[in-house]
Amino acid sequence: MAVSKETLDEIALSQDEYQAIVQRLDREPNPVELGMFGALWSEHCGYKHSKQLLALFPSESPELMVAVGEENAGVIDIGDGLAVVFKIESHNHPSAVEPYEGAATGVGGIVRDILAMGARPVALLNSLRFGPLSDTRSRQLFHGVVSGISGYGNCIGVPDVGGEIQFSLSYAGNPLVNALCLGIVPSDGLVRAVARTPGNLLVLVGAETGRDGIHGASGLASRTFEEEREQRPAVQVGNPFLEKVLIEACLEVARKGLIEGMQDLGAAGLTSSVVEAVAKGGTGFELDVASVPRREEGMSAYEVMLSESQERMLLIVSPARLEQVRAVFDRWDTPCNVVGSVTPDGMARIFEGDVQVAAAPVSVLTEPPLYAVDGEKPPFLAELQRYDLDSVPLPAEGPEQVLLRLLGAPNIASRAWVYRQYDHQVQTNTVLGPGQADAAFLRIKGTTGALALSTDGNGRICYLDPAIGGMLAVVEACRNLVCTGARPVALTDCLNFGDPERPVVAYQLKQCVDGIVRACLALGVPVVSGNVSLYNETRGEPIYP
């Protein structure tokens, strides 16, 4: 089967990667298989340019309960029989295309990552970057993103308790929308995203499947953003009211011990959720797309497997527990459908009724090629670092006018217009919320303990000196926690960079990681979860990292 360059571009696979797939399968993949490979080997799912760098992060701690990379989020023991589960993720390109839905579904997705581990989401934070507010398009993106975050978070009843916003021309065409969620779970109540037992059922719960979000992971998040290309179908559409009941139903079946595992359907939809769950369990699966409830007619197996429709979760359920699980979801008026089963043979088999439409070894699907990233320092950075500060002219105005102008600058001015749109008191745990301290501060009900959270970073410094910028991001976040009286215990990272195949971006990424590593080792604070977002650039210019 000849595969066109246009097809490979659509799923963000190179010709060499396609040939690697053919070699490993010992045959040409069919369209459904190729779509699955495109999603799982995408930058967003496969971390092709960053996995080797992320392995450098210190990740050991006596309080760490789950090895880094094994689950959807990091887990830290906080005593009193409780643990916190937390992670930050990006939704940059979707927010550039459809700012409201892109930001809203970014919130919904990170909440489900926390939910997938059996934890109740109790706090949201965000880290945002936009172009200058003097630009009409940047203002539109700014208003849309803030509205999306508030619209989704307020509806699901999870408080948005803190964050940060910066403005720069480098983000004019490619805003950064990073969302963090933290949840609390009994230490003995963790749920794992794993399918270990052959014969157990794959149960899809939540929303019906539509065509929204197809190629979101591969086509939209794993290549440079192209304004001239129609990308709206790759942006998911959220329903926060369904997410709220989905949260409650999933927490109930987890609390009652009715499930073996649970996984969020996020990037790459059914493909990633099922394949990743069986990969962790050393098993395989059979899945019938005809059993997947759809909200649109005429959807192909390819579309069903790659749809990123929101508000869906995958449960791994013993046949003996199925009716109990169904009863819970019926009570919450939430769809619950068996779509497949776990098998012992390590194969991913997709059916449409009685017809097999795809079959590939799970081990091949989950092992994308990894690329080394280590660019050279570009000459212009050396020039910038030698900049003569004495050459900066003093302002002509007096001190009072200068102060007023500074206070009115977007990067200094009050963020009250933003955080007043967020409900930060819902769940009644917020002691210090947005605008009240250097970090958010939450009580933990039923205990004498509390949690502090902060998001920090400075793209300008990371651009001028990536290693120093990486270090300062860590120490600033830790200092902000200390200023509330808290002890820093763990970090989650969200690394936002341009095209990693550019030498300057490769240099920035490697140096920033080195800086983060050095700061974490000096402070004794591990990185326990995180996300990498690459290809953040438009008109040929990468963002400030």
C-alpha positions as CSV (number, residue, x, y, z in Angstrom):
1,M,0.0,0.0,0.0
2,A,1.5,3.3,-1.1
3,V,1.2,6.0,1.5
4,S,1.3,9.6,0.4
5,K,3.3,12.4,2.0
6,E,0.0,14.2,2.7
7,T,-1.3,11.2,4.7
8,L,1.9,11.0,6.7
9,D,1.9,14.8,7.3
10,E,-1.7,14.5,8.5
11,I,-0.7,12.1,11.3
12,A,2.7,13.7,11.8
13,L,4.8,10.7,10.9
14,S,8.0,10.9,8.9
15,Q,8.8,8.6,5.9
16,D,11.5,7.0,8.0
17,E,9.1,6.3,10.9
18,Y,6.6,4.8,8.4
19,Q,9.4,2.5,7.1
20,A,10.2,1.5,10.7
21,I,6.5,0.5,11.2
22,V,6.6,-1.6,8.1
23,Q,9.8,-3.3,9.2
24,R,8.5,-4.0,12.7
25,L,5.2,-5.4,11.4
26,D,6.8,-7.1,8.5
27,R,4.0,-5.7,6.3
28,E,2.3,-2.5,5.3
29,P,-0.2,-1.2,8.0
30,N,-3.8,-0.7,7.0
31,P,-5.4,2.7,7.5
32,V,-6.8,2.0,11.0
33,E,-3.4,0.6,12.1
34,L,-1.6,3.6,10.6
35,G,-3.9,6.0,12.4
36,M,-3.2,4.2,15.7
37,F,0.6,4.4,15.1
38,G,0.4,8.0,14.1
39,A,-1.3,8.8,17.4
40,L,0.8,6.6,19.7
41,W,4.1,7.6,18.0
42,S,3.2,11.3,18.0
43,E,5.2,13.8,20.0
44,H,2.3,14.3,22.3
45,C,1.9,10.6,23.2
46,G,5.3,9.2,22.5
47,Y,7.7,12.0,23.8
48,K,10.1,11.2,20.9
49,H,12.3,14.3,21.4
50,S,12.0,14.6,25.2
51,K,11.8,11.1,26.9
52,Q,15.6,10.7,27.2
53,L,15.9,14.2,28.7
54,L,13.0,13.7,31.2
55,A,14.8,10.6,32.5
56,L,17.4,13.0,33.9
57,F,15.0,14.6,36.4
58,P,15.5,13.5,40.0
59,S,12.4,11.6,40.9
60,E,13.0,9.8,44.2
61,S,11.4,10.8,47.5
62,P,10.4,8.9,50.7
63,E,6.9,10.5,50.2
64,L,6.6,9.3,46.5
65,M,4.0,6.5,46.2
66,V,4.1,5.7,42.5
67,A,7.2,5.6,40.3
68,V,7.4,8.5,37.8
69,G,5.9,7.7,34.4
70,E,4.0,4.7,35.5
71,E,0.6,6.5,35.9
72,N,-1.4,9.5,34.9
73,A,0.0,11.8,37.6
74,G,2.4,12.0,40.5
75,V,1.4,10.7,44.0
76,I,2.8,12.1,47.3
77,D,2.0,10.7,50.7
78,I,0.9,13.6,53.0
79,G,0.1,11.7,56.1
80,D,-3.2,11.1,57.9
81,G,-3.9,8.2,55.6
82,L,-4.1,10.6,52.6
83,A,-2.1,11.2,49.4
84,V,-2.2,14.1,46.8
85,V,-2.3,13.4,43.1
86,F,-1.2,16.2,40.8
87,K,0.0,17.0,37.3
88,I,0.1,19.9,34.8
89,E,-0.5,19.6,31.1
90,S,-0.7,21.9,28.0
91,H,-3.5,22.6,25.6
92,N,-1.7,25.2,23.5
93,H,-2.6,24.5,19.8
94,P,-6.3,23.7,20.4
95,S,-6.5,27.0,22.3
96,A,-5.0,28.9,19.4
97,V,-7.6,27.4,17.1
98,E,-10.7,27.7,19.4
99,P,-9.7,29.5,22.6
100,Y,-12.8,28.8,24.6
101,E,-13.1,25.1,23.8
102,G,-9.3,24.6,23.7
103,A,-8.9,26.0,27.3
104,A,-12.1,24.4,28.6
105,T,-11.2,20.9,27.4
106,G,-7.6,21.4,28.7
107,V,-9.2,21.8,32.2
108,G,-11.5,18.8,31.6
109,G,-8.6,16.6,30.5
110,I,-6.3,17.3,33.4
111,V,-9.2,16.8,35.8
112,R,-9.7,13.3,34.3
113,D,-6.0,12.5,34.7
114,I,-6.4,13.0,38.4
115,L,-9.8,11.2,38.5
116,A,-8.3,8.2,36.7
117,M,-6.2,7.5,39.9
118,G,-9.3,7.5,42.1
119,A,-8.6,11.0,43.5
120,R,-11.2,13.7,44.0
121,P,-10.1,16.9,42.2
122,V,-9.9,19.7,44.8
123,A,-7.8,22.4,43.1
124,L,-7.0,23.9,39.7
125,L,-4.2,26.3,38.7
126,N,-3.1,27.6,35.3
127,S,-0.1,29.1,33.6
128,L,-0.9,31.3,30.6
129,R,1.0,33.2,27.9
130,F,-0.4,35.5,25.3
131,G,0.7,38.1,22.7
132,P,0.5,41.8,23.5
133,L,-3.0,43.0,24.5
134,S,-2.6,45.8,22.0
135,D,-3.1,43.2,19.3
136,T,-6.8,42.4,18.4
137,R,-6.2,38.6,17.9
138,S,-4.2,38.3,21.2
139,R,-7.0,40.0,23.1
140,Q,-9.5,37.6,21.5
141,L,-7.4,34.6,22.5
142,F,-6.9,36.1,26.0
143,H,-10.6,36.6,26.6
144,G,-11.6,33.2,25.1
145,V,-9.1,31.2,27.1
146,V,-10.0,32.9,30.4
147,S,-13.7,32.3,29.7
148,G,-13.0,28.7,28.8
149,I,-11.1,28.0,32.0
150,S,-13.7,29.7,34.2
151,G,-16.7,28.2,32.3
152,Y,-15.5,24.6,32.7
153,G,-13.9,24.8,36.2
154,N,-16.9,26.7,37.7
155,C,-19.4,24.2,36.3
156,I,-17.6,21.1,37.6
157,G,-17.2,22.6,41.1
158,V,-13.4,22.5,41.3
159,P,-11.8,25.7,42.6
160,D,-9.3,27.6,40.4
161,V,-7.0,28.8,43.2
162,G,-4.0,30.3,41.5
163,G,-1.8,30.8,38.5
164,E,0.3,33.2,36.4
165,I,-0.1,35.2,33.2
166,Q,2.6,36.8,31.0
167,F,2.5,38.7,27.7
168,S,5.0,38.8,24.9
169,L,5.1,39.2,21.2
170,S,6.6,35.7,20.9
171,Y,3.2,34.2,21.9
172,A,1.1,36.3,19.5
173,G,0.2,33.4,17.2
174,N,0.8,30.5,19.7
175,P,-0.6,31.1,23.2
176,L,0.4,28.8,26.0
177,V,-2.4,27.3,28.1
178,N,-1.1,25.1,30.9
179,A,-3.6,23.6,33.4
180,L,-2.8,21.9,36.7
181,C,-5.1,19.8,38.8
182,L,-4.5,18.4,42.3
183,G,-6.7,15.7,43.9
184,I,-6.8,14.0,47.3
185,V,-7.2,10.2,47.7
186,P,-7.0,7.8,50.7
187,S,-3.5,6.3,50.6
188,D,-5.0,2.8,50.2
189,G,-7.5,3.9,47.6
190,L,-5.3,4.5,44.6
191,V,-6.6,3.2,41.3
192,R,-4.1,2.2,38.6
193,A,-4.5,2.6,34.8
194,V,-3.7,-1.0,34.2
195,A,-5.4,-4.1,32.7
196,R,-3.6,-7.2,34.1
197,T,-6.3,-9.9,34.0
198,P,-7.3,-11.6,30.8
199,G,-11.1,-12.0,30.5
200,N,-11.8,-8.7,32.2
201,L,-14.0,-6.3,30.3
202,L,-13.3,-2.9,28.7
203,V,-16.1,-0.6,29.8
204,L,-16.5,2.8,28.2
205,V,-18.4,5.3,30.4
206,G,-19.4,8.9,29.9
207,A,-20.1,10.8,26.6
208,E,-20.9,9.4,23.3
209,T,-18.2,9.4,20.7
210,G,-18.1,12.0,17.9
211,R,-15.7,13.3,15.3
212,D,-14.3,16.1,17.4
213,G,-10.6,15.9,18.3
214,I,-9.5,13.5,15.5
215,H,-5.8,14.0,14.9
216,G,-5.6,16.2,18.0
217,A,-2.6,14.4,19.4
218,S,-0.8,13.7,16.1
219,G,-2.0,16.5,13.7
220,L,-2.4,19.4,16.0
221,A,-0.1,18.9,19.0
222,S,2.8,17.3,17.3
223,R,3.9,19.7,14.6
224,T,4.2,23.4,14.1
225,F,0.9,25.3,14.1
226,E,-0.2,26.3,10.6
227,E,-2.8,29.1,10.5
228,E,-3.7,28.5,6.9
229,R,-4.8,24.9,7.6
230,E,-8.3,24.2,8.8
231,Q,-7.9,22.7,12.3
232,R,-11.2,23.2,14.0
233,P,-12.3,19.6,13.7
234,A,-9.2,18.6,15.7
235,V,-10.3,20.6,18.7
236,Q,-12.5,18.8,21.3
237,V,-15.8,20.2,22.5
238,G,-16.5,20.0,26.3
239,N,-19.6,19.3,28.4
240,P,-18.7,20.2,32.0
241,F,-22.0,19.2,33.4
242,L,-21.5,15.6,32.2
243,E,-17.9,15.7,33.6
244,K,-19.3,16.5,37.0
245,V,-21.6,13.4,37.2
246,L,-18.8,11.4,35.6
247,I,-16.5,12.4,38.4
248,E,-19.0,11.3,41.0
249,A,-19.8,8.0,39.3
250,C,-16.2,7.0,38.8
251,L,-15.2,7.9,42.4
252,E,-18.1,5.7,43.6
253,V,-17.0,2.6,41.7
254,A,-13.4,3.2,42.7
255,R,-14.3,3.7,46.4
256,K,-16.4,0.5,46.4
257,G,-13.6,-1.5,44.8
258,L,-15.6,-2.5,41.8
259,I,-12.9,-2.0,39.1
260,E,-9.4,-3.3,38.4
261,G,-8.3,-0.2,36.6
262,M,-9.4,3.1,35.2
263,Q,-8.0,5.4,32.4
264,D,-8.9,8.7,31.0
265,L,-9.7,9.1,27.3
266,G,-7.6,12.1,26.4
267,A,-5.1,12.4,23.6
268,A,-5.7,9.7,20.9
269,G,-8.9,8.6,22.6
270,L,-9.7,4.9,22.8
271,T,-6.4,4.1,21.1
272,S,-4.1,5.5,23.8
273,S,-6.3,4.6,26.8
274,V,-6.7,0.9,25.9
275,V,-3.3,0.3,24.5
276,E,-1.5,2.0,27.5
277,A,-3.6,0.1,30.0
278,V,-2.8,-3.3,28.5
279,A,0.8,-2.4,27.9
280,K,1.2,-1.7,31.7
281,G,-0.5,-5.0,32.4
282,G,1.5,-7.1,29.9
283,T,-1.7,-8.2,28.2
284,G,-3.6,-7.5,24.9
285,F,-7.2,-6.7,24.0
286,E,-10.0,-7.1,21.6
287,L,-12.3,-4.1,21.0
288,D,-15.4,-3.8,18.8
289,V,-16.0,-0.3,17.5
290,A,-19.6,-1.2,16.7
291,S,-20.2,-1.3,20.5
292,V,-19.0,2.3,21.0
293,P,-22.0,4.7,21.4
294,R,-21.8,7.5,18.8
295,R,-23.4,10.8,18.5
296,E,-22.8,11.0,14.8
297,E,-23.8,8.6,12.0
298,G,-21.5,7.0,9.6
299,M,-18.4,7.1,11.7
300,S,-15.6,4.7,10.5
301,A,-13.5,2.5,12.7
302,Y,-10.6,4.9,12.1
303,E,-12.7,7.8,13.4
304,V,-14.0,5.9,16.5
305,M,-10.5,4.8,17.5
306,L,-8.9,8.3,17.1
307,S,-11.8,10.5,18.3
308,E,-10.8,12.7,21.3
309,S,-14.4,13.4,22.4
310,Q,-14.4,14.6,25.9
311,E,-15.9,13.3,29.2
312,R,-15.1,9.7,28.6
313,M,-13.3,7.2,30.9
314,L,-12.3,3.6,30.4
315,L,-12.9,1.1,33.2
316,I,-11.3,-2.4,33.5
317,V,-14.1,-4.5,35.1
318,S,-14.3,-8.2,36.1
319,P,-17.4,-9.8,34.5
320,A,-18.6,-10.7,38.0
321,R,-18.7,-6.9,38.9
322,L,-20.2,-5.6,35.7
323,E,-23.8,-5.4,36.9
324,Q,-22.8,-3.5,40.1
325,V,-20.8,-1.1,38.0
326,R,-23.7,-0.6,35.6
327,A,-26.0,0.1,38.6
328,V,-23.8,2.9,39.8
329,F,-23.7,4.6,36.4
330,D,-27.4,4.1,35.9
331,R,-28.0,5.9,39.2
332,W,-25.8,8.8,37.9
333,D,-27.6,8.7,34.5
334,T,-24.3,8.2,32.8
335,P,-23.8,5.9,29.8
336,C,-21.9,2.6,30.5
337,N,-21.1,0.2,27.7
338,V,-18.9,-2.9,27.3
339,V,-16.7,-2.4,24.2
340,G,-14.1,-5.2,24.5
341,S,-12.1,-7.5,26.7
342,V,-8.6,-8.1,27.9
343,T,-6.7,-10.9,26.2
344,P,-3.4,-12.7,27.2
345,D,-1.6,-12.6,23.9
346,G,-0.2,-9.0,23.8
347,M,-2.0,-8.1,20.6
348,A,-4.2,-5.1,19.9
349,R,-7.2,-6.3,17.8
350,I,-9.9,-4.0,16.6
351,F,-13.2,-5.3,15.1
352,E,-16.2,-3.8,13.5
353,G,-18.8,-6.4,14.2
354,D,-17.3,-9.7,13.0
355,V,-14.7,-8.0,10.7
356,Q,-11.2,-7.5,12.1
357,V,-10.0,-4.0,10.9
358,A,-6.7,-3.8,12.8
359,A,-4.2,-6.1,14.5
360,A,-0.8,-5.2,15.9
361,P,1.5,-6.1,18.8
362,V,1.0,-3.8,21.7
363,S,4.8,-3.7,22.2
364,V,5.3,-2.3,18.7
365,L,2.5,0.3,19.1
366,T,4.0,1.6,22.4
367,E,7.7,1.9,21.3
368,P,8.2,4.9,19.1
369,P,11.7,5.9,18.0
370,L,13.5,8.2,20.4
371,Y,15.7,11.1,19.2
372,A,18.6,12.8,20.9
373,V,18.2,16.5,21.5
374,D,21.4,18.5,22.1
375,G,21.8,21.6,20.0
376,E,24.6,24.1,20.0
377,K,24.5,27.5,21.6
378,P,23.5,30.0,18.9
379,P,25.7,33.1,18.4
380,F,22.9,35.5,19.0
381,L,22.4,34.2,22.5
382,A,26.0,34.9,23.3
383,E,25.6,38.4,22.1
384,L,22.4,38.9,24.2
385,Q,24.2,37.6,27.3
386,R,26.9,40.2,26.9
387,Y,24.4,43.1,26.6
388,D,25.7,46.3,28.1
389,L,23.1,47.4,30.6
390,D,24.7,50.9,30.9
391,S,23.5,51.5,27.3
392,V,19.9,51.4,28.4
393,P,18.6,55.0,28.3
394,L,16.9,56.4,31.4
395,P,13.2,57.4,30.9
396,A,12.5,61.1,30.4
397,E,9.6,61.1,32.8
398,G,9.8,61.6,36.5
399,P,9.7,58.8,39.1
400,E,5.9,59.1,39.7
401,Q,5.1,58.8,36.0
402,V,7.5,55.9,35.5
403,L,5.9,54.1,38.5
404,L,2.4,54.6,37.1
405,R,3.5,53.4,33.6
406,L,5.1,50.3,35.2
407,L,2.0,49.5,37.2
408,G,-0.1,49.7,34.1
409,A,2.1,47.4,32.1
410,P,0.3,44.1,31.3
411,N,3.1,42.0,32.9
412,I,2.8,43.9,36.2
413,A,-0.8,45.0,36.4
414,S,-3.4,43.4,38.6
415,R,-4.8,40.0,37.4
416,A,-8.0,40.6,39.4
417,W,-10.1,40.8,36.1
418,V,-9.0,37.3,35.4
419,Y,-9.3,35.5,38.8
420,R,-12.6,37.2,39.7
421,Q,-14.1,35.0,36.9
422,Y,-12.9,31.8,38.7
423,D,-14.8,30.3,41.6
424,H,-12.0,29.7,44.1
425,Q,-14.1,29.1,47.2
426,V,-16.2,26.1,46.0
427,Q,-15.5,23.0,48.1
428,T,-14.7,25.5,51.0
429,N,-11.1,24.5,51.4
430,T,-9.4,27.7,50.1
431,V,-7.6,29.6,52.8
432,L,-5.5,31.9,50.6
433,G,-6.7,32.3,47.0
434,P,-5.7,34.3,43.9
435,G,-4.2,37.7,44.7
436,Q,-3.9,37.0,48.4
437,A,-0.4,35.4,48.7
438,D,2.6,34.1,46.7
439,A,1.0,30.7,46.6
440,A,-2.5,29.2,47.0
441,F,-3.2,27.7,50.4
442,L,-5.8,25.0,51.0
443,R,-6.9,23.3,54.2
444,I,-7.3,19.5,54.2
445,K,-10.6,18.7,55.7
446,G,-10.6,16.3,58.7
447,T,-6.9,17.0,59.4
448,T,-4.7,19.7,60.8
449,G,-2.7,19.8,57.6
450,A,-2.7,22.2,54.6
451,L,-1.4,22.3,51.1
452,A,0.3,25.1,49.2
453,L,0.5,25.3,45.4
454,S,2.2,27.6,42.9
455,T,3.0,27.8,39.2
456,D,6.0,29.8,38.0
457,G,8.2,30.4,35.1
458,N,9.9,33.2,33.1
459,G,10.1,32.7,29.4
460,R,12.3,35.8,28.8
461,I,15.0,34.4,31.1
462,C,14.7,30.9,29.6
463,Y,15.3,32.6,26.2
464,L,18.3,34.6,27.3
465,D,19.9,31.8,29.4
466,P,18.0,28.5,29.3
467,A,19.9,26.8,32.1
468,I,19.5,29.8,34.4
469,G,15.8,30.1,33.4
470,G,15.2,26.4,34.3
471,M,16.8,26.8,37.7
472,L,14.9,30.0,38.5
473,A,11.6,28.5,37.6
474,V,12.1,25.8,40.2
475,V,13.5,28.1,42.9
476,E,10.8,30.7,42.4
477,A,8.0,28.1,42.8
478,C,9.7,26.8,45.9
479,R,10.2,30.3,47.4
480,N,6.6,31.1,46.8
481,L,5.5,28.0,48.8
482,V,7.9,28.8,51.6
483,C,6.4,32.3,51.9
484,T,3.1,30.7,53.0
485,G,4.9,28.5,55.6
486,A,4.9,25.3,53.5
487,R,7.7,22.8,52.8
488,P,8.2,22.1,49.1
489,V,7.9,18.4,48.5
490,A,7.3,17.8,44.8
491,L,7.2,19.4,41.4
492,T,5.3,18.8,38.2
493,D,6.7,20.3,35.0
494,C,5.2,21.6,31.8
495,L,7.9,22.2,29.2
496,N,6.8,24.5,26.3
497,F,9.2,24.8,23.4
498,G,9.3,25.3,19.7
499,D,10.3,22.8,17.0
500,P,12.9,20.5,18.6
501,E,14.5,19.8,15.2
502,R,15.7,23.4,15.2
503,P,19.2,23.6,16.7
504,V,18.3,26.6,18.8
505,V,15.2,24.9,20.3
506,A,17.2,21.7,20.9
507,Y,19.8,23.8,22.8
508,Q,17.1,25.6,24.8
509,L,15.3,22.3,25.8
510,K,18.5,20.5,26.8
511,Q,19.8,23.5,28.8
512,C,16.5,24.2,30.5
513,V,16.2,20.5,31.6
514,D,19.8,20.7,32.9
515,G,18.9,23.8,34.9
516,I,15.8,22.2,36.4
517,V,17.8,19.1,37.4
518,R,20.4,21.2,39.1
519,A,17.9,23.2,41.1
520,C,15.9,20.1,42.1
521,L,19.0,18.3,43.3
522,A,20.1,21.4,45.3
523,L,16.7,21.8,47.0
524,G,16.0,18.1,47.4
525,V,12.6,18.4,45.6
526,P,11.8,15.7,43.0
527,V,9.8,16.0,39.7
528,V,7.0,13.5,40.0
529,S,4.9,14.2,36.9
530,G,4.6,16.5,33.9
531,N,4.1,17.2,30.3
532,V,6.1,18.4,27.2
533,S,4.6,20.6,24.5
534,L,6.7,21.1,21.4
535,Y,6.3,22.8,18.0
536,N,5.0,26.0,19.7
537,E,5.7,28.5,17.0
538,T,4.1,30.4,14.1
539,R,5.5,32.3,11.1
540,G,8.8,30.4,11.6
541,E,9.6,31.8,15.0
542,P,9.6,29.7,18.2
543,I,8.0,31.0,21.4
544,Y,10.0,32.1,24.5
545,P,10.5,28.7,26.2
